Amino acid sequence: MSERSSQSWSVGDLALSSRLLVGTGKFRSFEVMRDALLASGADLVTVALRRVDLTAGPQAGDVLAYIPPGMHLLPNTSGAVDADEAVRLARLGRAGTGTSLVKLEVTPDPRTLAPDPIGTLRAAERLVAEGFTVLPYCGADPVLCRHLEEAGCATVMPLGAWIGSNRGLRTRDAIEVIVAQAHVPVVVDAGLGVPSDAAEAMEVGADAVLVNTAIAVAADPMRMAEAFALATRAGRLGYLAGRGEVRDTASASSPLTGFLS
């Protein structure tokens, strides 16, 4: 299998070539954000609807004006504290951007920004019924992920760690269970801090990763974005290659007898 074919995947009817999704918050300038997005090679870029003036369209000083051409917009409902607010934001996003894609976020707790499982499921059910392609941010809960899939979500997006924490893949064991049971793409979202975290998520079978803070706050966001892109590809190839047997004892890679005869 070629590296290119190993990268191809889809969200709903949208075919994608990169398995790295990138956010647009926390960058020190829109110009740096644009350059980092280009360096990432991402196809799908998420933008908080609260940051966008949907009545005016892309214009100078607005984040949408700095999204590189050819990248697909994934509006998100960041800041929504309940299902009703998330649904309202999603509707505004579709009306203003023309896309039915939505990254669903319901986060009532300002300290942890932990996703509300009940509110997320309720909002997902309503949005799917209204024709949205829903990508729900959720806890790394295999039962909840199954319910979200059954509700018609296009992906599930379990967290790796708290949003913006850069703590890495703290939910690895749960992610492995979610991957094993899922029939939709699994996108690890939130908490990945360094490229090796993205590689680890991909190595355990995630279909993609979403990274924002780790890139945006890096000393060199462009270089970090490229590093995450490379790590995502490497992790995917490693997963497809198939890991060898894990052993408790040593196993020589070269024969220890017979090589002198």
Disulfide bonds with the S-S distance in Angstrom:
none
